[in-house]
Amino acid sequence: MNIYVILKRTFDTEEKITIANGSVQEEGAEFIINPYDEYAVEEALVLRDEHGGEVTVVTVGEEDAEKQLRTALAMGADKAVLIDREDVEESDPYTTASLLHAYFADKEVDMILAGNVAVDGGSGQVGPRLAELLDIAQVTTITSLKVEGKTATIVRDVEGDEETVEVSLPLLVTAQQGLNDPRYPSLPGIMKAKKKPLETLDLDDLDVDEDDVEAKTKTIEVFLPPAKQAGKKLEGSPEEQVKELVSLLKTEAKVL
C-alpha cells in the first residue's frame, strides 16, 4: 500500500503559551507533532505492517518542522517530505491544502491519513479540502479502521455516537482520539531515523506560483481565554441560597 500521513508542527499545549502583538511567541515555546496527527502516524504504521508497502509523512511548513518529521520517522515511518512555504507570506488551510494537492497530483495513493484537527488552529479543514481537490473519498473523525483489499470498514465518531461505513480506496481519513495509542520513538528508531530520506520541496519544485496559494483568510486577533475566577459559596437556608443564585445568574452571569 502507498500510505501517506499529513502532519503539522504545533506548539505543546501542555506548556505555558505567551501571546504578544497578536501572535503566539515561539521563542522558548516547545513544539511537537500535532497530537491528533500522532494517531494518524500510528494507524499508518499498523496498516503498513498488516498490508505491506511504505509510509510517507508530509508536512507544509518551514525548516523547523524537520524535527517533527524526524520524530515520525523514529516512530517507524519510511520517508518524510517537507513542503517549504517560506516564500508564502500568509498561509491558511487553503494554502496548505493547495500545496499538498500540488504534491499529491502525480502520486499513486491508496490511503492518506491526517489528524481530525490541529490543536493550534482547530479548523479541521486541511484533510477534507485535500480530499476534494484530489477527488477521492473522505471519512472524518474515525475511531476504527480495517482494510480488506480495496475496501475500508470504518467506525467514526458522530457527536457522542458511532457510525460504521464502508468505502473504497483511495481514501483520506482524519483520526479522532481513541483510534489507537501512538507508540513512542525507541532509541533504535531514533538512530535509524537519522538515515531515512527526508526530502525538501519548494514552490518551484511543485510548479506552484505564490499567488495561486495565497491565503483566503486573515487572522484579526489571537488571545488567551480569560482567567477563571474563584467560585462563590452560598450561605444561608436553601430558600436564601436559591434566591441568591437566581440573582447572581441575572446580574453577574447574565444567563437569565
Rosetta blueprint (number, residue, H / E / L):
1 M L
2 N E
3 I E
4 Y E
5 V E
6 I E
7 L L
8 K L
9 R E
10 T E
11 F E
12 D L
13 T L
14 E L
15 E L
16 K L
17 I L
18 T L
19 I E
20 A E
21 N L
22 G L
23 S E
24 V E
25 Q L
26 E L
27 E L
28 G L
29 A L
30 E L
31 F E
32 I E
33 I E
34 N L
35 P H
36 Y H
37 D H
38 E H
39 Y H
40 A H
41 V H
42 E H
43 E H
44 A H
45 L H
46 V H
47 L H
48 R H
49 D H
50 E H
51 H H
52 G L
53 G L
54 E E
55 V E
56 T E
57 V E
58 V E
59 T E
60 V E
61 G E
62 E L
63 E H
64 D H
65 A H
66 E H
67 K H
68 Q H
69 L H
70 R H
71 T H
72 A H
73 L H
74 A H
75 M H
76 G L
77 A L
78 D L
79 K E
80 A E
81 V E
82 L E
83 I E
84 D E
85 R L
86 E L
87 D L
88 V L
89 E L
90 E L
91 S L
92 D L
93 P H
94 Y H
95 T H
96 T H
97 A H
98 S H
99 L H
100 L H
101 H H
102 A H
103 Y H
104 F H
105 A L
106 D L
107 K L
108 E L
109 V L
110 D L
111 M E
112 I E
113 L E
114 A E
115 G E
116 N L
117 V L
118 A L
119 V L
120 D L
121 G L
122 G L
123 S L
124 G L
125 Q L
126 V H
127 G H
128 P H
129 R H
130 L H
131 A H
132 E H
133 L H
134 L H
135 D L
136 I L
137 A E
138 Q E
139 V E
140 T E
141 T E
142 I E
143 T E
144 S E
145 L E
146 K E
147 V E
148 E E
149 G L
150 K L
151 T E
152 A E
153 T E
154 I E
155 V E
156 R E
157 D E
158 V E
159 E L
160 G L
161 D E
162 E E
163 E E
164 T E
165 V E
166 E E
167 V E
168 S E
169 L L
170 P L
171 L E
172 L E
173 V E
174 T E
175 A E
176 Q L
177 Q L
178 G L
179 L L
180 N L
181 D L
182 P L
183 R L
184 Y L
185 P L
186 S L
187 L H
188 P H
189 G H
190 I H
191 M H
192 K H
193 A H
194 K L
195 K L
196 K L
197 P L
198 L E
199 E E
200 T E
201 L E
202 D L
203 L L
204 D L
205 D L
206 L L
207 D L
208 V L
209 D L
210 E H
211 D H
212 D H
213 V H
214 E L
215 A L
216 K L
217 T L
218 K L
219 T L
220 I L
221 E L
222 V L
223 F L
224 L L
225 P L
226 P L
227 A L
228 K L
229 Q L
230 A L
231 G L
232 K L
233 K L
234 L L
235 E L
236 G L
237 S L
238 P H
239 E H
240 E H
241 Q H
242 V H
243 K H
244 E H
245 L H
246 V H
247 S H
248 L H
249 L H
250 K H
251 T H
252 E L
253 A L
254 K L
255 V L
256 L L
